[in-house]
Amino acid sequence: MKAIVLREHGGSDKLRFEPEFPNPVAGPDDVVIRVRASSLNYHDVFTRRGMPGINLPFPVIIGLDVAGEILETGANVSEWKVGDRVLVDPIDRVNGGLVGETIHGGLAERCRVPAHQLLRLPDAVSFEQAAALPVAYGTALRMMNRIGQIQAGEKVLILGASGGVGVCAVQLAKLAGAEVIACAGTAEKGEALRALGADHIILYTQEDFLKAVQERFGKPARRRGGKSGGVDVVVNFTGGDTWVKSLRCLRLGGRLLTCGATAGFDPKEDLRYIWTFELQIRGSNGWDRDDLYELLELVRDGRLHVPIDRSWPLEQGAEALASLEDRKIVGKVLVTS
């Protein structure tokens, strides 16, 4: 089969297109999927580069998110049949492991996974829409709804709003009835976010987002009972030098939500803001199976949109990941075969 294969860590040149990689064979409890779409995530960038403490079983086919049709079923698989449209939950919640990291992922014509990782794909949801959901949208839903508990009327500032997690976070905040402030790097990205429901756009390449928030919504006050500026919630999964500024945007008792650190996991900290303004720092990690079912329903019913920046052919999988790494996209990057 055709596949994008990683045989050692490094830059984009380490992802090689191989036209004759061995076909997977279903074990007794497995299925083999004809991959129709796989979406890329920043986790795939980290996998390619290498992550401390994680040793991969090279060669590796990256691509955590996979949607397609069943080609083959194992001897013990009875609830699925050839031709079923499916979405893969990338996390193996029975044996451990992760698609696109510990087992081969979606940047190939075929993918083998244990049958217990499958979700049935509604006819009204396309392979492309489905493939965009698990990692980015699943992470966003857990962070915004389960952990963050966004409420109607709250002011929610979202950094990194134009990526996969960000565009979902914007929509979920609007579905909850919040007032959304989205940060973007270009006017074009800002317009795309406004079309998804963002009420305010801050172009961080043109103005400091902390200053912009304080000018529009006031500065936080330390005293209880008085009028307090700032926002109720900041969504920050970038880390780096945006961390302390995010704390300073929050009102008394505000919440900072985080699910990652694409710009640096060890930012400078200032604990004074946390205790002075009684801030809540809430971390969110991954998603649950029920989150994926909820996402499929939201997309099926038209309440949640899945903007696709571009679909790339399998042969250009390395270039597709580079476009994500360079932050040139709005929404999700797909690879189709």
C-alpha positions as CSV (number, residue, x, y, z in Angstrom):
1,M,0.0,0.0,0.0
2,K,1.0,3.7,-0.3
3,A,1.9,5.3,3.0
4,I,3.8,8.3,4.5
5,V,6.4,6.6,6.7
6,L,8.6,8.0,9.5
7,R,11.8,6.0,10.1
8,E,13.6,8.5,12.3
9,H,12.9,11.7,14.1
10,G,13.6,15.1,12.5
11,G,12.2,17.6,10.1
12,S,9.7,17.3,7.3
13,D,12.3,15.5,5.1
14,K,12.0,12.5,7.5
15,L,8.5,11.8,6.4
16,R,8.9,9.8,3.2
17,F,6.2,8.6,0.7
18,E,6.6,4.9,0.2
19,P,4.4,3.3,-2.5
20,E,4.9,-0.3,-1.5
21,F,4.7,-0.4,2.3
22,P,3.3,-3.8,3.5
23,N,-0.4,-4.1,3.8
24,P,-1.8,-4.6,7.4
25,V,-3.5,-7.9,8.2
26,A,-6.3,-8.1,10.7
27,G,-5.7,-10.0,13.9
28,P,-8.6,-11.9,15.5
29,D,-10.0,-8.8,17.3
30,D,-9.0,-6.2,14.6
31,V,-10.4,-4.6,11.5
32,V,-8.5,-3.2,8.5
33,I,-9.9,0.1,7.3
34,R,-9.7,1.6,3.8
35,V,-8.6,5.1,4.9
36,R,-10.7,7.8,3.2
37,A,-9.6,10.8,5.3
38,S,-7.0,11.5,8.1
39,S,-6.6,14.8,9.8
40,L,-3.4,16.1,11.1
41,N,-2.8,17.6,14.6
42,Y,0.1,19.3,16.3
43,H,0.7,16.0,18.1
44,D,1.9,14.6,14.7
45,V,4.5,17.4,14.6
46,F,5.8,16.4,18.0
47,T,5.8,12.7,16.9
48,R,7.9,13.6,13.9
49,R,10.3,15.7,15.9
50,G,10.5,13.3,18.8
51,M,9.2,13.8,22.4
52,P,11.2,13.3,25.6
53,G,10.5,9.9,27.2
54,I,8.5,8.5,24.3
55,N,10.3,5.8,22.3
56,L,8.5,4.9,19.1
57,P,8.6,1.5,17.4
58,F,10.0,2.6,14.0
59,P,8.9,2.7,11.3
60,V,5.8,4.7,12.2
61,I,2.9,5.9,10.0
62,I,1.6,9.1,11.6
63,G,-1.9,10.4,11.6
64,L,-4.1,10.0,14.8
65,D,-7.4,10.7,13.2
66,V,-8.8,8.1,10.8
67,A,-12.1,7.7,9.0
68,G,-13.0,5.2,6.3
69,E,-14.7,1.9,5.4
70,I,-14.0,-1.6,6.8
71,L,-12.1,-3.8,4.3
72,E,-11.4,-6.8,6.6
73,T,-12.6,-8.1,9.9
74,G,-10.8,-10.5,12.3
75,A,-12.2,-13.9,13.3
76,N,-13.6,-12.6,16.6
77,V,-15.2,-9.5,15.3
78,S,-19.0,-9.9,15.0
79,E,-20.5,-6.4,15.5
80,W,-18.8,-4.9,12.3
81,K,-18.9,-6.0,8.7
82,V,-17.1,-5.1,5.5
83,G,-18.3,-1.8,4.1
84,D,-19.3,-0.2,7.4
85,R,-18.4,3.5,7.6
86,V,-16.4,4.1,10.7
87,L,-14.5,6.7,12.7
88,V,-11.6,5.5,14.9
89,D,-11.1,6.7,18.5
90,P,-7.3,7.1,18.4
91,I,-6.9,6.0,22.1
92,D,-6.9,2.3,22.7
93,R,-8.8,2.3,26.0
94,V,-8.4,-1.4,26.5
95,N,-4.8,-2.3,25.7
96,G,-3.2,1.2,25.9
97,G,-1.6,2.8,22.9
98,L,-2.3,5.6,20.4
99,V,-3.0,5.4,16.7
100,G,-0.3,7.2,14.7
101,E,2.3,6.7,17.5
102,T,2.4,3.2,19.0
103,I,0.5,1.7,16.1
104,H,0.4,2.8,12.4
105,G,-2.0,5.7,11.7
106,G,-4.0,7.3,9.0
107,L,-1.4,8.5,6.5
108,A,-1.8,5.4,4.4
109,E,-4.3,3.7,2.2
110,R,-5.1,1.1,4.9
111,C,-5.0,1.1,8.7
112,R,-5.4,-1.8,11.2
113,V,-7.0,-1.1,14.6
114,P,-8.7,-3.1,17.3
115,A,-12.5,-3.3,16.7
116,H,-13.3,-1.8,20.1
117,Q,-11.8,1.6,18.9
118,L,-14.5,2.0,16.2
119,L,-17.5,4.3,16.2
120,R,-20.2,4.0,13.6
121,L,-20.3,7.0,11.2
122,P,-23.7,8.5,10.5
123,D,-24.6,8.8,6.8
124,A,-25.0,12.6,7.2
125,V,-21.4,13.0,8.4
126,S,-18.7,12.8,5.7
127,F,-15.4,11.0,6.1
128,E,-13.7,14.4,6.0
129,Q,-15.8,15.9,8.7
130,A,-15.5,12.8,10.9
131,A,-11.7,12.6,10.5
132,A,-11.4,16.2,11.8
133,L,-13.1,15.4,15.1
134,P,-11.4,13.2,17.6
135,V,-8.1,14.9,18.6
136,A,-8.9,18.6,18.1
137,Y,-12.7,18.7,18.6
138,G,-12.7,16.0,21.2
139,T,-10.1,17.9,23.2
140,A,-12.0,21.2,22.8
141,L,-15.3,19.7,23.9
142,R,-13.9,18.2,27.1
143,M,-12.0,21.4,27.9
144,M,-14.9,23.8,27.2
145,N,-17.9,21.8,28.4
146,R,-16.7,19.3,30.9
147,I,-13.8,21.0,32.5
148,G,-14.4,24.7,31.7
149,Q,-18.2,24.7,32.2
150,I,-18.6,27.7,30.0
151,Q,-21.9,29.6,30.9
152,A,-24.2,31.9,29.0
153,G,-23.2,35.5,29.3
154,E,-19.5,34.9,30.1
155,K,-16.8,36.6,28.3
156,V,-14.4,34.0,26.8
157,L,-11.0,34.9,25.3
158,I,-9.6,32.2,23.0
159,L,-5.9,32.2,22.0
160,G,-4.8,30.2,19.0
161,A,-8.4,30.4,17.8
162,S,-7.8,29.6,14.1
163,G,-6.5,26.1,14.6
164,G,-8.4,22.9,15.0
165,V,-9.0,23.1,18.7
166,G,-9.6,26.8,18.5
167,V,-12.3,26.8,15.8
168,C,-14.2,24.2,17.8
169,A,-13.7,26.2,21.1
170,V,-15.1,29.3,19.5
171,Q,-18.2,27.4,18.3
172,L,-18.8,25.6,21.6
173,A,-18.5,28.9,23.6
174,K,-21.1,30.4,21.3
175,L,-23.4,27.4,21.6
176,A,-23.2,27.9,25.4
177,G,-24.3,31.5,25.0
178,A,-20.9,33.2,25.8
179,E,-19.4,36.3,24.3
180,V,-16.3,35.2,22.4
181,I,-13.1,37.1,21.9
182,A,-10.9,35.3,19.4
183,C,-7.2,36.0,18.8
184,A,-5.9,35.5,15.2
185,G,-2.7,36.4,13.4
186,T,-4.2,37.8,10.2
187,A,-7.3,39.7,9.1
188,E,-8.3,36.7,6.9
189,K,-8.2,34.4,9.9
190,G,-10.2,36.9,11.9
191,E,-12.9,37.1,9.3
192,A,-13.1,33.3,9.2
193,L,-13.5,33.2,13.0
194,R,-16.2,35.9,12.9
195,A,-18.1,33.8,10.5
196,L,-18.0,30.9,13.0
197,G,-19.5,33.2,15.7
198,A,-16.7,35.1,17.3
199,D,-18.0,38.5,18.6
200,H,-14.7,40.2,18.8
201,I,-11.4,39.7,17.0
202,I,-7.9,40.7,18.3
203,L,-5.1,40.5,15.7
204,Y,-2.2,39.7,18.0
205,T,0.3,40.6,15.2
206,Q,-1.0,44.2,15.3
207,E,-1.8,44.8,18.9
208,D,-0.9,43.3,22.3
209,F,-3.9,41.1,23.3
210,L,-3.6,42.0,27.0
211,K,-3.8,45.7,26.2
212,A,-6.7,45.1,23.8
213,V,-8.7,43.1,26.4
214,Q,-8.1,45.7,29.1
215,E,-9.1,48.6,26.7
216,R,-12.3,46.9,25.7
217,F,-13.4,45.2,28.9
218,G,-11.5,47.1,31.6
219,K,-8.8,46.0,34.1
220,P,-9.6,43.4,36.7
221,A,-10.3,44.7,40.2
222,R,-9.1,43.0,43.3
223,R,-12.0,43.9,45.6
224,R,-15.0,41.7,45.9
225,G,-18.4,43.3,45.3
226,G,-17.2,46.1,43.1
227,K,-17.2,46.5,39.4
228,S,-14.6,44.2,37.9
229,G,-13.2,44.3,34.4
230,G,-11.4,41.5,32.5
231,V,-12.9,38.4,31.1
232,D,-14.4,35.3,32.8
233,V,-12.4,32.7,30.9
234,V,-9.2,32.5,28.9
235,V,-8.5,29.5,26.8
236,N,-4.7,29.1,26.4
237,F,-3.2,26.0,24.9
238,T,-0.1,27.8,23.5
239,G,1.8,28.5,26.7
240,G,5.1,30.3,26.1
241,D,5.1,34.1,26.6
242,T,1.3,34.3,26.4
243,W,0.8,32.6,29.8
244,V,1.2,35.5,32.3
245,K,-0.6,37.9,30.0
246,S,-3.5,35.5,30.0
247,L,-3.6,35.5,33.8
248,R,-3.7,39.3,33.7
249,C,-6.8,39.3,31.4
250,L,-8.9,37.4,33.9
251,R,-11.4,39.0,36.3
252,L,-11.5,38.2,40.0
253,G,-12.3,34.5,40.2
254,G,-11.7,33.9,36.5
255,R,-10.8,30.6,34.9
256,L,-7.8,29.8,32.7
257,L,-8.3,26.6,30.6
258,T,-5.4,24.7,29.1
259,C,-5.0,21.5,27.1
260,G,-1.6,21.9,25.6
261,A,1.5,24.0,25.1
262,T,2.3,24.4,21.4
263,A,4.6,27.4,22.1
264,G,6.3,26.1,25.2
265,F,5.5,24.0,28.2
266,D,7.6,25.9,30.8
267,P,6.6,29.6,30.6
268,K,7.5,32.3,33.0
269,E,5.0,32.2,35.9
270,D,3.7,35.0,38.2
271,L,1.9,33.5,41.2
272,R,0.9,36.9,42.5
273,Y,-1.9,37.1,39.9
274,I,-3.2,33.7,40.9
275,W,-3.7,34.3,44.5
276,T,-4.5,38.1,44.3
277,F,-7.4,37.5,41.9
278,E,-8.3,34.0,43.2
279,L,-7.8,32.6,39.7
280,Q,-8.6,29.0,38.8
281,I,-6.2,27.1,36.5
282,R,-8.0,24.1,35.0
283,G,-6.2,21.5,32.9
284,S,-7.9,19.3,30.4
285,N,-6.4,16.2,28.9
286,G,-7.8,14.4,25.8
287,W,-11.4,13.3,25.5
288,D,-13.8,10.5,26.5
289,R,-15.6,8.1,24.1
290,D,-18.9,9.9,24.9
291,D,-17.4,13.2,23.7
292,L,-16.9,11.7,20.2
293,Y,-20.5,10.5,20.0
294,E,-21.7,14.0,21.1
295,L,-19.5,15.6,18.4
296,L,-20.9,13.4,15.7
297,E,-24.4,14.4,16.7
298,L,-23.6,18.1,16.7
299,V,-22.1,17.8,13.2
300,R,-24.9,15.6,11.9
301,D,-27.5,18.1,13.2
302,G,-25.6,21.1,11.7
303,R,-25.0,22.8,15.0
304,L,-21.2,22.4,14.7
305,H,-19.2,23.2,11.6
306,V,-15.9,21.6,10.5
307,P,-13.9,24.1,8.5
308,I,-11.3,22.4,6.4
309,D,-8.3,24.5,5.4
310,R,-7.2,22.1,2.7
311,S,-7.3,18.5,1.7
312,W,-3.9,17.1,0.5
313,P,-3.3,14.0,-1.5
314,L,-1.5,11.2,0.4
315,E,1.7,11.7,-1.6
316,Q,2.0,15.2,-0.1
317,G,1.5,14.2,3.5
318,A,4.8,15.8,4.6
319,E,3.8,19.1,3.0
320,A,0.4,18.9,4.7
321,L,2.0,18.6,8.1
322,A,4.4,21.4,7.3
323,S,1.5,23.8,6.6
324,L,0.1,23.0,10.1
325,E,3.5,23.4,11.7
326,D,3.9,26.9,10.0
327,R,0.5,27.9,11.4
328,K,-0.8,29.0,8.0
329,I,-4.2,27.3,8.3
330,V,-7.7,28.0,9.5
331,G,-9.4,24.9,10.8
332,K,-8.2,21.4,10.0
333,V,-5.7,20.0,7.5
334,L,-6.7,16.7,5.9
335,V,-4.9,14.0,4.0
336,T,-7.2,11.9,1.7
337,S,-6.5,8.8,-0.3
